Amino acid sequence: MTPDQKATLTIGDATYELPIIVGTENEHAIDITGLRSETGFITYDPGYANTGSCSSNITFVDGEKGILRYRGYPIEELAAQGTFIETAYLLIFGELPTRAQRQEFRQLLDEQELLHEDLRHHFEGFPSNGHPMAILSAVINALGCYHPDLLQINTEDEFLRAAAKIISKVRTIAAWSYRKAHGLPFMYPDPKLTYCRNFLHMMHSFPHRPFEPTDAQVRALSLFFLLHADHEQNCSCSTVRMVQSTEANMFASVSAGICALWGRLHGGANAGVISMLEQINEGDLSVKQCIERVKQKEFRLMGFGHRIYKSFDPRAKILREAAHNMLESTGYSDPLLDIALELADTALNDEYFTERKLYPNVDFYSGIILRALGIPVNMFPVMFAIGRMPGWIAHWNEANTDGVTKIHRPRQIYTGLAPRKYVPLDSRL
């Protein structure tokens, strides 16, 4: 099929020709941008599972083959040889940085890691039991008030500064939301530390007792962020692009993405894995008993299978190894982690799961890693948001500069009442 071929749509006695779009990876789409004006019809696709909302050159996912690529680079190569910051640069600017560009970007992140002191007082307005995702979204949005010069971005330099501010400061905001909830003193970022090591410092250090993570812990966290950095047009990414379509600023747009990510079916999925493991542990179930209950549909196995990936989630393979390396390096012992690893190994060798392609996904192993890093469950989606920030920023910029994007305004099929006359109050029964 050549790009200039058309799809034919027949409605009653009328026939219409619709353009066919072919992507880089030979994906085919029927262009229906003129469908309503030409035919009077719209498409109906709840959840947009078969609808392409945009064209993008950032990330490619092939769920059937288990492929994930950022800007053309296989996720396996980026994970094996790259870092989160290098990958963030790639997603945002389109190319891997040179040595000089990487150093310049890291220096810019160091310069932007502090929050305005007035924002420190912003945390005092939240209750101690306030959810860290609510705090993260609110404070990220409030950042725009302190940088009014970046509310409208017109140059590459303005975009670079806005991106660096958000990617750097999101760690500080996240760590301080945790410290606030636990009544702990805020730890300021240390410019001598790398991105991930600095975050763990702000999370777990005390004024006279610095937290010193192992290299394996830092590597596991970097991989967690790297593997979550983008995943095509998922709910939160689509939210960022939709908000941007109104010409909202970057701070407001990614704040909306954080809210979308908060849901338990999106960024909260790995918290469900830990809840499941606790249920198994507290119920004194063996892994074998759990597997049999799953087969009888008496127990839901969280962290297995994926809406997009119909084979093994490539990110899960990488995090599985990272989890093993980290646990071995620290000697960390946790009954939930033992259950998780045994559960994964058992399922991977059981025909019931392999025939149904129910493999552990990225959420299964990410929950294990975060728990071992001392991250509480309510912070899991916050960690996801930190990792996903480069992808959101890249998509915001792509939509902001493509010259094509219109304000998003989906249609609907109205199923309410037909027209009726207003009934005066005295006449209503």
Secondary structure, 3 states (H helix, E strand, C coil): CCCCCEEEEEECCEEEEEEEEECCCCCEEECCCCHHHHHCCCCCCHHHCCCCCCCCCCEEEECCCCEEEECCEEHHHHHHHCCHHHHHHHHHHCCCCCHHHHHHHHHHHHHCCCCCHHHHHHHHHCCCCCCHHHHHHHHHHHHHHHCHHHCCCCCHHHHHHHHHHHHHHHHHHHHHHHHHHCCCCCCCCCCCCCHHHHHHHHHHCECCECCCCCHHHHHHHHHHHHHCCCCCCCHHHHHHHHHHCCCCCHHHHHHHHHHHHCCCCCCCHHHHHHHHHHHHHHCCCCHHHHHHHHHCCCCCCCCECCCCCCCCCHHHHHHHHHHHHHHHHHCCCCHHHHHHHHHHHHHHCCHHHHHCCCCECHHHHHHHHHHHCCCCHHHHHHHHHHHHHHHHHHHHHHHHHCCCCCCCCCCCCCCCCCCCCCCCHHHCC
